[in-house]
Amino acid sequence: MRAPEDALAYALARLPATYAACAAVFGEARRLAQDFAPARLLDAGAGPAGGSWAALEAWPSLSAATWLDASAPFLDLARRLAGDGPGPLRAAEARRLDLTAEGVFPKADLVLTSYALAEIPEAAQAPLVARLWDACEGVLALVEPGTPAGFARILAARTALIEAGAVLLAPCPHQAACPLATPDWCHFSVRLPRSRDHRLAKGAAVPFEDERFAYLLAARPGIQAASRAPRVLAPPRTGKPGIELKLCGPDGVQTRFVGKRDKAAYARARRLGWGDPFEG
């Protein structure tokens, strides 16, 4: 992102989707950690700060934000977009910074890195995750594209964070080794509407798009998940006899069939979507 036009083109094409993915992740964090009310946000690799907007929507308790990014055009655009926005974003501290450079990140209750690890050399990713965790005093949120490569980055961070003493909030309902094996990978999807400008920027005809993403929510030990229910890992498969669900739980990946004859369970299963917890 070397020029303002580059940052604007990215915002038109990608900002709605990255915002939607972060909003979905933060919605799950709120569901699982209902007493968590962060005051300070660190958005590392903030870009145009779409993730910060999603964070403030989820937690109005946020009163201060710090943006870190190596791109001056991104930070300039983030300031412009926040100009008429909520106070914490208007007053956000924007620092131009290479995330791989040595140094200590400012402490924050909520630390976010979204769609940024992919831009970091592989050898520098683990040290970066460690520094983000050191800066985190509450919840760390990592969001990456929902590709096998994106999941691999999340999986490596998951292993390191467990070793560092983190409590996993989501999507994992357990602290055990990930049970998925290649070529499978853990990812989810959120549907978002497209504005007229968004459609024009992408040369698209349909008024929506589906953003695939992988994520991890890790917390300090004082913040416990409200539920450890198995998670739906794929779109439910509905047939005449009932619904088939692919679930990840403490016992690994399992397939659960809910038949129409069990009316109460079937009614609950019909409301489940990809990424939801299975409380049945």
Helices and strands as residue ranges (DSSP letters): H 4-32, E 40-44, H 50-58, E 64-69, H 72-82, H 87-90, E 93-96, E 108-114, G 117-119, H 122-135, E 136-145, H 148-163, E 167-170, E 188-193, H 196-202, E 208-219, E 231-232, E 237-238, E 242-249, E 252-259, H 263-270
